[in-house]
Amino acid sequence: MFFYLRYPAPYWSGPVGVILAWIGGKLLEKILPIRLWNVAGYEFSLNPGPFNIKEHTLTYMLGGLILEANMAPYAMGATI
């Protein structure tokens, strides 16, 4: 909605979002600490591990959903 009133509004396709998410995932894989933390008896790490195909697939599906949801104001305007 930030660019709704801007003409021409920028548009990203699904593959662009997936590539940017892959780059971000690989970057976080490298820079997040691997150290284990203990909080209230639970042990966890801030680094979730390698960016895998499941995360890549989920990013593609949610990216496509968000891009299609961006067209909702136009669809509502056409039906009114």
C-alpha positions as CSV (number, residue, x, y, z in Angstrom):
1,M,0.0,0.0,0.0
2,F,3.0,2.3,0.3
3,F,3.3,2.7,-3.4
4,Y,-0.5,2.6,-4.1
5,L,-0.7,6.3,-5.0
6,R,2.6,6.4,-6.9
7,Y,2.5,6.1,-10.7
8,P,3.9,3.9,-12.1
9,A,3.8,1.6,-9.1
10,P,6.8,-0.8,-8.9
11,Y,6.0,-4.4,-9.3
12,W,8.1,-7.5,-8.4
13,S,7.5,-10.8,-9.9
14,G,7.6,-14.0,-7.8
15,P,11.1,-15.2,-8.9
16,V,12.6,-11.8,-7.9
17,G,11.3,-12.2,-4.4
18,V,12.5,-15.7,-4.2
19,I,16.0,-14.8,-5.4
20,L,16.2,-11.9,-2.8
21,A,14.9,-14.2,-0.1
22,W,17.5,-16.9,-1.0
23,I,20.3,-14.3,-0.8
24,G,19.0,-13.1,2.5
25,G,18.7,-16.7,3.8
26,K,22.3,-17.5,2.8
27,L,23.5,-14.3,4.4
28,L,21.8,-15.0,7.7
29,E,23.1,-18.6,7.6
30,K,26.6,-17.2,7.5
31,I,26.3,-14.3,10.0
32,L,24.0,-15.6,12.8
33,P,25.9,-17.0,15.8
34,I,26.0,-20.8,16.2
35,R,26.4,-20.4,20.0
36,L,23.8,-22.3,22.1
37,W,21.7,-20.3,24.6
38,N,20.1,-21.6,27.8
39,V,16.9,-19.9,28.9
40,A,14.7,-21.4,31.6
41,G,16.1,-24.9,30.9
42,Y,15.6,-24.8,27.2
43,E,18.6,-24.8,24.8
44,F,18.4,-23.0,21.5
45,S,20.6,-21.4,18.8
46,L,19.8,-18.2,16.8
47,N,21.2,-19.9,13.7
48,P,18.6,-22.2,12.2
49,G,21.1,-23.9,9.9
50,P,21.4,-24.1,6.1
51,F,18.7,-22.5,3.9
52,N,17.1,-25.6,2.5
53,I,14.6,-26.4,-0.3
54,K,11.6,-26.4,2.2
55,E,12.3,-22.8,3.1
56,H,12.8,-21.9,-0.6
57,T,9.5,-23.5,-1.5
58,L,7.6,-21.7,1.3
59,T,9.2,-18.4,0.2
60,Y,8.0,-18.9,-3.3
61,M,4.4,-19.8,-2.3
62,L,4.1,-16.9,0.2
63,G,5.7,-14.5,-2.2
64,G,3.2,-15.4,-4.9
65,L,0.4,-15.0,-2.4
66,I,1.5,-11.5,-1.4
67,L,2.0,-10.4,-4.9
68,E,-1.5,-11.5,-5.8
69,A,-2.9,-9.8,-2.7
70,N,-1.4,-6.5,-3.9
71,M,-4.0,-6.6,-6.7
72,A,-6.9,-6.7,-4.3
73,P,-7.6,-2.9,-4.3
74,Y,-7.9,-2.9,-8.1
75,A,-10.2,-5.9,-8.0
76,M,-12.4,-4.3,-5.3
77,G,-12.5,-1.0,-7.4
78,A,-13.6,-2.9,-10.5
79,T,-16.4,-4.7,-8.7
80,I,-17.9,-1.5,-7.1
